[in-house]
Amino acid sequence: MKDLIKQLMQLQDIDSRILEKRLFIDKVPLRIFEVDEPLKQARAELEKITQKTEALGKKKKDKERLLEEINEKIKKMKSRISDIKTNKEYQAHLKEIESSEREIGGIEEEILLIMEDLDAVVREHKEKERIVRSEGDKIDAFKKKLDLEVSAYEKELSVLKEERVSLASLITPDIYRTYMTLLGSGNGVAVTKAKGEICLGCNMNMPPQLFVEVRKNEEIIQCPQCQRILYYEEEQ
């Protein structure tokens, strides 16, 4: 019977390691999603800056186009000066030219302000691009590391599963069924250590006489509280 207890302990150890590796692999998508968040945020901020840059660029072009139109208007007005017959018309014509030239001055100032804003936004855009590249590099490195770990874990799982099949074949069907039932109901723990009259699976006390029997490791004894199979191990 001591051999059976030992086999169950070994089986539990293998199943715990299998569970640990499966949990790691199963959580990989979530871990990638979590590390992707800073990159998504950086990309969103970059997109906002890109839109702002494009809007300022369009605004500058619109002002420059308006400037060209007014300059062309002034040019045409000046070409018509020689056709003016009266002094009154001449003075009105000059005022219209002066008004257009003042408008040009205002538009040129607006263009300068837009260019200042554009320069600042372009610098910010470059910084956001740098952050996006940096976050992308971090995620690529993280994913490569995860891929290596997952590959190693899958190889270990393959070996563990083979060991498990060999070990499970040594255990009688009825005991194995009990073990599997407890494995499912006990959150992956069917066999647990007893220490100082306490089941370490549920941390509940057991009767002193029961602990005496558990210490012998000679028969299958289950915890009265959680039903897990108990074993005893001398302290090192």
PERA-V958527 format. One record per residue. N is the residue number from 1. RES is the residue in three letters. SS is DSSP state (A for helix, B for strand, O for the rest). PSI is psi in whole degrees, -180 to 180 (NA if undefined). BURIAL is + if it has 24 or more other C-alpha atoms within 12 Angstrom, else -. Layout:
n:N res:RES ss:SS psi:PSI burial:BURIAL
n:N res:RES ss:SS psi:PSI burial:BURIAL
This chain:
n:1 res:MET ss:O psi:-31 burial:-
n:2 res:LYS ss:A psi:-35 burial:-
n:3 res:ASP ss:A psi:-39 burial:-
n:4 res:LEU ss:A psi:-45 burial:+
n:5 res:ILE ss:A psi:-44 burial:+
n:6 res:LYS ss:A psi:-41 burial:+
n:7 res:GLN ss:A psi:-40 burial:+
n:8 res:LEU ss:A psi:-38 burial:+
n:9 res:MET ss:A psi:-42 burial:+
n:10 res:GLN ss:A psi:-40 burial:+
n:11 res:LEU ss:A psi:-41 burial:+
n:12 res:GLN ss:A psi:-41 burial:+
n:13 res:ASP ss:A psi:-44 burial:+
n:14 res:ILE ss:A psi:-45 burial:+
n:15 res:ASP ss:A psi:-36 burial:+
n:16 res:SER ss:A psi:-41 burial:+
n:17 res:ARG ss:A psi:-39 burial:+
n:18 res:ILE ss:A psi:-45 burial:+
n:19 res:LEU ss:A psi:-43 burial:+
n:20 res:GLU ss:A psi:-44 burial:-
n:21 res:LYS ss:A psi:-36 burial:+
n:22 res:ARG ss:A psi:-41 burial:+
n:23 res:LEU ss:A psi:-41 burial:-
n:24 res:PHE ss:A psi:-48 burial:-
n:25 res:ILE ss:A psi:-42 burial:+
n:26 res:ASP ss:A psi:-29 burial:-
n:27 res:LYS ss:O psi:-3 burial:-
n:28 res:VAL ss:A psi:-47 burial:+
n:29 res:PRO ss:A psi:-39 burial:-
n:30 res:LEU ss:A psi:-41 burial:-
n:31 res:ARG ss:A psi:-39 burial:-
n:32 res:ILE ss:A psi:-41 burial:+
n:33 res:PHE ss:A psi:-42 burial:-
n:34 res:GLU ss:A psi:-44 burial:-
n:35 res:VAL ss:A psi:-17 burial:-
n:36 res:ASP ss:A psi:-21 burial:-
n:37 res:GLU ss:A psi:-49 burial:-
n:38 res:PRO ss:A psi:-37 burial:-
n:39 res:LEU ss:A psi:-41 burial:+
n:40 res:LYS ss:A psi:-42 burial:-
n:41 res:GLN ss:A psi:-43 burial:-
n:42 res:ALA ss:A psi:-40 burial:+
n:43 res:ARG ss:A psi:-39 burial:+
n:44 res:ALA ss:A psi:-42 burial:-
n:45 res:GLU ss:A psi:-39 burial:-
n:46 res:LEU ss:A psi:-40 burial:+
n:47 res:GLU ss:A psi:-40 burial:-
n:48 res:LYS ss:A psi:-44 burial:-
n:49 res:ILE ss:A psi:-38 burial:+
n:50 res:THR ss:A psi:-45 burial:+
n:51 res:GLN ss:A psi:-40 burial:-
n:52 res:LYS ss:A psi:-41 burial:-
n:53 res:THR ss:A psi:-45 burial:+
n:54 res:GLU ss:A psi:-39 burial:-
n:55 res:ALA ss:A psi:-43 burial:-
n:56 res:LEU ss:A psi:-39 burial:+
n:57 res:GLY ss:A psi:-42 burial:-
n:58 res:LYS ss:A psi:-42 burial:-
n:59 res:LYS ss:A psi:-42 burial:-
n:60 res:LYS ss:A psi:-45 burial:+
n:61 res:LYS ss:A psi:-40 burial:-
n:62 res:ASP ss:A psi:-42 burial:-
n:63 res:LYS ss:A psi:-41 burial:+
n:64 res:GLU ss:A psi:-37 burial:+
n:65 res:ARG ss:A psi:-41 burial:-
n:66 res:LEU ss:A psi:-38 burial:-
n:67 res:LEU ss:A psi:-43 burial:+
n:68 res:GLU ss:A psi:-42 burial:-
n:69 res:GLU ss:A psi:-42 burial:-
n:70 res:ILE ss:A psi:-41 burial:+
n:71 res:ASN ss:A psi:-40 burial:+
n:72 res:GLU ss:A psi:-38 burial:-
n:73 res:LYS ss:A psi:-45 burial:-
n:74 res:ILE ss:A psi:-42 burial:+
n:75 res:LYS ss:A psi:-43 burial:-
n:76 res:LYS ss:A psi:-40 burial:-
n:77 res:MET ss:A psi:-40 burial:+
n:78 res:LYS ss:A psi:-33 burial:-
n:79 res:SER ss:A psi:-19 burial:-
n:80 res:ARG ss:O psi:-3 burial:-
n:81 res:ILE ss:A psi:-41 burial:-
n:82 res:SER ss:A psi:-17 burial:-
n:83 res:ASP ss:A psi:-9 burial:-
n:84 res:ILE ss:O psi:134 burial:-
n:85 res:LYS ss:O psi:-36 burial:-
n:86 res:THR ss:O psi:157 burial:-
n:87 res:ASN ss:A psi:-37 burial:-
n:88 res:LYS ss:A psi:-45 burial:-
n:89 res:GLU ss:A psi:-37 burial:-
n:90 res:TYR ss:A psi:-45 burial:-
n:91 res:GLN ss:A psi:-41 burial:-
n:92 res:ALA ss:A psi:-38 burial:-
n:93 res:HIS ss:A psi:-42 burial:+
n:94 res:LEU ss:A psi:-41 burial:-
n:95 res:LYS ss:A psi:-39 burial:-
n:96 res:GLU ss:A psi:-38 burial:-
n:97 res:ILE ss:A psi:-44 burial:+
n:98 res:GLU ss:A psi:-41 burial:-
n:99 res:SER ss:A psi:-42 burial:-
n:100 res:SER ss:A psi:-38 burial:+
n:101 res:GLU ss:A psi:-38 burial:+
n:102 res:ARG ss:A psi:-38 burial:-
n:103 res:GLU ss:A psi:-38 burial:-
n:104 res:ILE ss:A psi:-45 burial:+
n:105 res:GLY ss:A psi:-43 burial:-
n:106 res:GLY ss:A psi:-42 burial:-
n:107 res:ILE ss:A psi:-39 burial:+
n:108 res:GLU ss:A psi:-39 burial:+
n:109 res:GLU ss:A psi:-41 burial:-
n:110 res:GLU ss:A psi:-41 burial:-
n:111 res:ILE ss:A psi:-41 burial:+
n:112 res:LEU ss:A psi:-43 burial:-
n:113 res:LEU ss:A psi:-42 burial:-
n:114 res:ILE ss:A psi:-41 burial:+
n:115 res:MET ss:A psi:-37 burial:-
n:116 res:GLU ss:A psi:-46 burial:-
n:117 res:ASP ss:A psi:-40 burial:-
n:118 res:LEU ss:A psi:-41 burial:+
n:119 res:ASP ss:A psi:-45 burial:-
n:120 res:ALA ss:A psi:-42 burial:-
n:121 res:VAL ss:A psi:-38 burial:+
n:122 res:VAL ss:A psi:-42 burial:+
n:123 res:ARG ss:A psi:-42 burial:-
n:124 res:GLU ss:A psi:-38 burial:-
n:125 res:HIS ss:A psi:-43 burial:+
n:126 res:LYS ss:A psi:-39 burial:-
n:127 res:GLU ss:A psi:-42 burial:-
n:128 res:LYS ss:A psi:-37 burial:+
n:129 res:GLU ss:A psi:-40 burial:+
n:130 res:ARG ss:A psi:-42 burial:-
n:131 res:ILE ss:A psi:-42 burial:-
n:132 res:VAL ss:A psi:-44 burial:+
n:133 res:ARG ss:A psi:-43 burial:-
n:134 res:SER ss:A psi:-47 burial:-
n:135 res:GLU ss:A psi:-38 burial:-
n:136 res:GLY ss:A psi:-42 burial:+
n:137 res:ASP ss:A psi:-41 burial:-
n:138 res:LYS ss:A psi:-45 burial:-
n:139 res:ILE ss:A psi:-40 burial:+
n:140 res:ASP ss:A psi:-44 burial:-
n:141 res:ALA ss:A psi:-41 burial:-
n:142 res:PHE ss:A psi:-43 burial:-
n:143 res:LYS ss:A psi:-39 burial:+
n:144 res:LYS ss:A psi:-42 burial:-
n:145 res:LYS ss:A psi:-44 burial:-
n:146 res:LEU ss:A psi:-42 burial:+
n:147 res:ASP ss:A psi:-43 burial:-
n:148 res:LEU ss:A psi:-43 burial:-
n:149 res:GLU ss:A psi:-44 burial:-
n:150 res:VAL ss:A psi:-43 burial:-
n:151 res:SER ss:A psi:-43 burial:-
n:152 res:ALA ss:A psi:-42 burial:-
n:153 res:TYR ss:A psi:-39 burial:+
n:154 res:GLU ss:A psi:-37 burial:+
n:155 res:LYS ss:A psi:-43 burial:-
n:156 res:GLU ss:A psi:-39 burial:-
n:157 res:LEU ss:A psi:-40 burial:+
n:158 res:SER ss:A psi:-43 burial:-
n:159 res:VAL ss:A psi:-44 burial:-
n:160 res:LEU ss:A psi:-39 burial:+
n:161 res:LYS ss:A psi:-38 burial:+
n:162 res:GLU ss:A psi:-44 burial:-
n:163 res:GLU ss:A psi:-39 burial:-
n:164 res:ARG ss:A psi:-44 burial:+
n:165 res:VAL ss:A psi:-45 burial:-
n:166 res:SER ss:A psi:-43 burial:-
n:167 res:LEU ss:A psi:-43 burial:+
n:168 res:ALA ss:A psi:-29 burial:+
n:169 res:SER ss:O psi:-19 burial:-
n:170 res:LEU ss:O psi:-13 burial:-
n:171 res:ILE ss:O psi:137 burial:+
n:172 res:THR ss:O psi:147 burial:-
n:173 res:PRO ss:A psi:-42 burial:-
n:174 res:ASP ss:A psi:-41 burial:-
n:175 res:ILE ss:A psi:-39 burial:+
n:176 res:TYR ss:A psi:-41 burial:+
n:177 res:ARG ss:A psi:-42 burial:-
n:178 res:THR ss:A psi:-44 burial:+
n:179 res:TYR ss:A psi:-47 burial:+
n:180 res:MET ss:A psi:-38 burial:+
n:181 res:THR ss:A psi:-46 burial:-
n:182 res:LEU ss:A psi:-34 burial:+
n:183 res:LEU ss:A psi:-40 burial:+
n:184 res:GLY ss:A psi:-42 burial:-
n:185 res:SER ss:A psi:-18 burial:-
n:186 res:GLY ss:O psi:27 burial:+
n:187 res:ASN ss:O psi:43 burial:-
n:188 res:GLY ss:O psi:4 burial:+
n:189 res:VAL ss:O psi:110 burial:+
n:190 res:ALA ss:O psi:-27 burial:+
n:191 res:VAL ss:B psi:127 burial:+
n:192 res:THR ss:B psi:160 burial:+
n:193 res:LYS ss:B psi:145 burial:+
n:194 res:ALA ss:B psi:133 burial:+
n:195 res:LYS ss:B psi:124 burial:+
n:196 res:GLY ss:O psi:44 burial:+
n:197 res:GLU ss:O psi:25 burial:+
n:198 res:ILE ss:B psi:134 burial:+
n:199 res:CYS ss:B psi:121 burial:+
n:200 res:LEU ss:O psi:-2 burial:+
n:201 res:GLY ss:O psi:-40 burial:+
n:202 res:CYS ss:O psi:-3 burial:+
n:203 res:ASN ss:O psi:31 burial:-
n:204 res:MET ss:B psi:149 burial:-
n:205 res:ASN ss:B psi:154 burial:-
n:206 res:MET ss:O psi:160 burial:+
n:207 res:PRO ss:O psi:140 burial:-
n:208 res:PRO ss:A psi:-43 burial:-
n:209 res:GLN ss:A psi:-36 burial:-
n:210 res:LEU ss:A psi:-40 burial:+
n:211 res:PHE ss:A psi:-36 burial:+
n:212 res:VAL ss:A psi:-43 burial:-
n:213 res:GLU ss:A psi:-39 burial:-
n:214 res:VAL ss:A psi:-39 burial:+
n:215 res:ARG ss:A psi:-22 burial:+
n:216 res:LYS ss:A psi:-24 burial:-
n:217 res:ASN ss:O psi:39 burial:+
n:218 res:GLU ss:O psi:-12 burial:-
n:219 res:GLU ss:O psi:162 burial:-
n:220 res:ILE ss:O psi:115 burial:+
n:221 res:ILE ss:O psi:130 burial:+
n:222 res:GLN ss:B psi:148 burial:+
n:223 res:CYS ss:O psi:132 burial:+
n:224 res:PRO ss:O psi:-22 burial:-
n:225 res:GLN ss:O psi:-57 burial:-
n:226 res:CYS ss:O psi:-7 burial:+
n:227 res:GLN ss:O psi:3 burial:+
n:228 res:ARG ss:O psi:150 burial:+
n:229 res:ILE ss:B psi:132 burial:+
n:230 res:LEU ss:B psi:147 burial:+
n:231 res:TYR ss:B psi:162 burial:+
n:232 res:TYR ss:O psi:142 burial:+
n:233 res:GLU ss:O psi:128 burial:-
n:234 res:GLU ss:O psi:140 burial:-
n:235 res:GLU ss:O psi:138 burial:-
n:236 res:GLN ss:O psi:NA burial:-
